[in-house]
Amino acid sequence: MAHDICCWQCGASLADLTLPLGRLDRCKACGVDLHCCRLCALYERSAYQQCREPTVEEVRDKQRANFCDYFKPAAGLKAAQDTGAADAARAALEQLFGKS
């Protein structure tokens, strides 16, 4: 079954992988984990815990494979933008307010 899923990191097509993605599936082009928040259709940076699912258990590292039961790969996803400044600001705020 064909699908329109691309790697969240490099944008390479994942059409050769079968769905559902396994927890240990990795991008053949760049090697990043695929069953992770960054490839999920529910991932949203501005949402609580960066997820639109209100009952989800928090996943701290959004770029690593996880066991989330709500994971659904996002179709038509573009490769990641450089978010270094936003990530640095978020880390500074978390340090300031004691969230670890």
C-alpha positions, 0 to 999 in steps of 0.5 A: 500500500503506497503512502506519502510519508517522508523522513522528518529529518532529511525529507527522504521518502519512506514509501518502501516501508510498510505501515504501521512503522515499527518502534525500531524503524530508521530512515535508510538515508540519514539513520534517525528513528522514525517511530518518534514524536517528530514524525507523528501527526499529533506532534505540534510544538505549541501544544501542551507537551508538544502533542495534540493528544490530551491524555498522552504520557509525556515523551521528553526526547521527541526525536528518539523512538518511543512506545507511544500508543497514539503514534500515527505517521504524518503524511506529506511532512516536510524535512525539519527546519533549523530550530536551534534558537527555539530549542535554546530558548525553551531550554533556558526557560525550563532551567529558569523555572526548574523543569527538567 
